[in-house]
Amino acid sequence: MHRREPSPGLQYAPAAVANALYHGILDRAPDQSGLRNLTDQLERGKTIDDAAKDLLSSSEFTLAMLKQLIPPHQLPDLVQLYPERYEREMAPNGVPMILFKADSNADFDFMENAITEHRYYDGIGVWGAKIDLDKNVTAALVQGMGAKSCLELGCFTGAVISQLEQAGVDVVGLDVSHVAFVLAYPNIKNCMMYADLLTVQLERRFDVVLAMDIIEHLNPVKFDQYISAIAALVSKDGYFYLNSPMFGADDVFGEVFGSYVSQWQETGEQNLYRRLDCDELGWPKHGHLVWASPVWWEQQFAAHGLVRDRAVEQAIHARLEPFFADNPARKCLFVLKHKDSARDPQQVINGIYAALDKVPGLPR
């Protein structure tokens, strides 16, 4: 009896493996940046087991499981209802796009009202709810900046401020999602307020105001009011930490998202982009109302006396380079302060590095 020799293992291209993992675990096609990022990791030697575990531990997968327990949130087809408000264009990668035309401020108001009327943010799947490495890093950055108090805008279930509260930081969280209060972490439920920046009554300032993937959801027509409110909430020597998608090149974090819409390229980086990339129903992707370059974003804050601390930003990028390689969207960050701040950037950098050194599982 002859022993059968084991057949050689099948060989798959890393991109094919990444694509299969997205479909098999997240039940969707990978977005362009996600596919590129996971393919790069596999090419650098990451095992399929580890890649699968990462996706299984992601906030997206956790929220997908929640969707099975909570009735789906139904949104109307805006393209069908208002076809005149949309145009179509082919992206550089050959994928067709549906673009909302925001040629006037009234168009932004229309979309904001639709988002409010149909309770877009009450849908499971808009925000991340799980305490993971990303939330641990964010909490460490806040602590590293020396925060004794922190206000988080769009805190959702409080995954970040929950950790800060346990560390003794005086926290407040704002959110406009009813779901957030149902799923909130118990230790910070009483620290959360159902309000936005223009309705909240806070007669105080904070050492750190935090906005992770939230400011881009605001109506740009009211941006002056929003940024004025933010500036008033940041203490004299405090910081506003901003992470939002920005399209185009920046002198600190480079280019994370390109200017892939023709109208964006035509209008230039100094101006607000007036074509909103939408899903198949005509809702702006992820609910984003602000699509703009880093140059435009910086100008808005500078007009209200908040300037970037580039030394601190560069230090964060240097320390978190391996983390950002796996989480590229987190690279789009500003660390903003009042222009007359007396904080010593090097002391802040030292504090941030010390806090990040304590984060378990953070790659170096």
N, C-alpha and C positions, 0 to 999 in steps of 0.2 A: 504494500500500500504506500503510495507516494504522498508525501506531505505537500499540500498546496502552498506555494509561496504567496505571502501577502501582496496584494496588488498595490502599486504605488498610489499614494493619496492624490485625490483630485486637486488641481491647482486652479485657484480663482484669482482674478485681478482684484486688488484692494478696493477699487471703486465698486465692483460688482458685489463684494462682501458688504461694504458700507450701505449700498442701496438695499440689499436683502435684509440687513438688520433694521433699517428704518421701516421697511414694509412689514417685517415680521413682528417687531416689538411695538412700534408706534402706529402701525397701521396707516401709514401715509408715505408718499414719496418724499425724499429728503429735499429740503431747501438747498439752494446753491451753496451757501456758505457752510451749512451743516455737512453736506456731502464732501466738500473740499476738506473740511477740518477732520472729519473721521477718516477719510482716505489717507490724509497726511499722517495721522496717528498710526494707522495700520502699516503704512510704508516704513515708518520709523521703528516698527517692531512690536507694536501693541498687539496682544493676542486677541483672538476673536472672543474668547471667554470674558476678558476684561472689558472689551468694547460693549459686549452685550450687557454686562453688569452695570456699566455706566448708564446705558439707556434705560435699564430697568429701575435704576435708582433716581432717574431724572424727575423733575417736577412735572414734566409733560406726561410721563407714564402714570405718575400718581394721580394726576387730575383725570386721566383717561379712565382709571379705575373708579374715581368718584362719579364720573358721568354715568356709570352703570347703576349707581345707587340713587342718583338724583335725576328727576325728569329733565330731558333736554330742553334747552332754552331756544325757542323758535324765533327767528328773525325774518322779516319780510324781504322779498326780492326787490331791492331798490332799483336795480337795472331795468326790471320789467315795469315797475311803477313809474319811473322817471328816466326813460331812455335818453332824453335830450340832455341830461346832466352828465353823460358819460361819453368817452371815446375809447377807441381801442388802438393798441400799438404793440409791435413786436419787440420784446426785450433783446438785448445783444446776444443772449444765449439761445435765442430762438423760441422762447416761451411767450405766448400771447398774454398781454396785460389788459386789464380793465382799469381805466383811469377816471376818477371823479374830477370834473372841471370846476376849480375854485377860482374863477376869474374875478369875482368880486368878494368883498367881505361878507355879503349876504349869503354867499354859497357856503362859507365856513359856518355861519350861523345855522343854515339849513341842516348841515350834517351834525352839528352839535345837538340841535333839537331832536333829530332823529335818534341819535345815540341815547339821549335822555329819555325820550318818550317810550322807546322800546326796551329800556333797561338793559342796554348792551352789557354793562359791567356786572350784571347779576348772573351772567352765564359762567358755568364752570369751564375752565380752560383758558381764561384770559390771563390769570395770574398764577404764580408759583406759590404753593402753600407749605412746602416741606422744608425743614431745616436740613440743609445739605452743605457741601463745601462752599458753594457760592455764598450762602447766607452767613456762614461762619467767617468768611473773608470780609464780607461787608461789615459785620459787627466788629471785627478786629480793627478795621480801618477807622471806624468811629471812635473806638476806645483809644486807638493810637494817636488820634488828633487831640486827645486830652479831654474828651467830653465828660462833663458831669451831668449834662442834660442834653437830650436829643429829641427832635421832632422829625418823624418820618412822614412824608407825604405819600399817600397811596400805600399804606402799610399792609394791606390785605389782611391775612390772618395773624400778622405780627411775628413772622418767623425771625426777623432781625431784632426788633425791639424786645421780644421775649428774652433773648439772650442778654441784651443790654440791661434789662431790668434785673435779671438774676445777678448781674455783675455790679449792681448798685447804682446804675445810671437812672436818672429821673427821665422817664420817657413819656411821650405823647404820640399817638398815631392817628392820622386822618385817613378816612376812606369813604367812598361813595357807593360801595357795593354792599347790599344787604347780606349777601353770602359771606362776606368777610366776617361779619359779626356772629354768624352762626358757627363758623369754623375756627374762630379766633382762639389763640392759646389762652388757657385759663388765667395765667398770671398777669396778662396785660389787657384783659377784656375791659376792665374799668379805666384803662388808660387810653382807650380808643374813642374817637368822636366821629359821628356821621356828619361830615361837613367837608367843604372844599375851602380853598384859600380865600375866596371872596365872601364866604358866609361865616367862617369860624370866628369865634370871639376868644382870642388869646391875648391877654394883657401881660405878655412876658416875652423874653428873648431866650434863645437856646445856643449852647456852645456849638452844636452841629445840627444843621438842618439837612436831611437826607432825602434824595429823590432818585430812586432806582427805577428806570423805565416808566416814568410817570409824567414828566413835564410835556413830553411829546403828545400826550392825550388832551392837553388843554387847547382851547380855541385861540389861535394866534391873533385873532382880532382883539382879544382882551389881554394880550401878553404884557403890555405895559402895567396893567393893574396887577396881574399875577406876580410879576418880578418885583414890583414895588412892595407887595405884601411879603414876599420872601425876604427881601433886603431888610424889612422892618423886624423880621423874626430872628435874624442872625445877630448874635451878640457882637459887641464892638470888636472883639478879637476872635470871633468865631469863624466857622467855615460853613459853606454850602457845598455839599458833595453831590454832584450831578452825574448821572449815567443815562444817556439817551442816544438813540441811533442818530448819527450825523452822516451826511452823504457828501463825500469829497475828501480832499486831503487836509490834514492838520499838521502843524509844525512839531507837535509832541507825539501824538499817537499814530501819525501816518494816515493811510486810507483804509478804513475798515469796510465801508460800503461805498460803492462807486455811484456816480451820477448817471444812472442808467436810463433815465427818461429824457426824451428829446427836449421837452419844455424846460427841464432843469438846466440842461446844458446851454440853452439859449438865453435864459434869464440871468445866469451868472451867480457866483457864490455870495455876492453881497445881498441878494434878495431872497425873500421867502419863495419856495417852490409852490406853484399853484396847480399841480397835478398830483392827486393822491392815489397811490397804488392800492387797488382794492381786491377783495376776494370775488368769487363768482356771483355773489348776491349784491355786490356794489358797496359793501361796507369796507371802510379803510382797513387795511391789514393791521391786526392787533388793536384796532381802534385809534390809530395814530392820526392826529390832525395836523401835526407839525412835521413837515418834510423839508429839511434845510441843510445847509453846509455848516461846518464848524465855524467858519468866519461869521456867518449870520448869527449863530447862537451867541458867540462871544460878544458881538456888537450889542445884542439886546441886554445882556447883563451889565456891560460896561456903562451903558446909558443910565443905569441906576446905581452906579458906584461900586459894583461888584466886579473885581478883576481876578484873573487867573493867577494862582501861585504855581508858576511853571516848575520851580525847583521841587516842590512837593510832588507835583504830577510826574515829573521825570523819575523821581525816586521810587514812586509807586510802580511805574512801568518797569523799572530795572528789577525790583524785588519780585514782582508778580509775572515776569515774562513767561515762565513755564505755565502758570495758571491761565494767563491770557491766551496762550497758544491753543489751549483746549476750550477757552471761552472767549472767542474774539470779540463778541459784541460788548463785553465789559471794558474793552480798551477805550471806547468812546466816553471818556470821563473828563470832567472839569473839577478842579478844586478851587472854589471861589472864596474870596474874602473881601472885606471892606478895604478900599484903597488906602485908608489910614491905619490899617491893622498894625499892631505892635508885636505880633507874634514873630518869633525867630524861626524861620523855615527849617533850619538844621535841627533844632530841638523837636520840632514836629516830626521831621523825618525819623529821628532816633526813636521817638515814641511809636511811630507806625511800624518800624522794623521790629521793635521789641514785641509789639502786640501780634504781628504776623508770625513771629517765630513760635508762638504758642498755639497756632492753629494746627490741629492734628490732620495729617494727610496732605498738607499743602506742599506741592512739589517745589524744589529749590533749583 
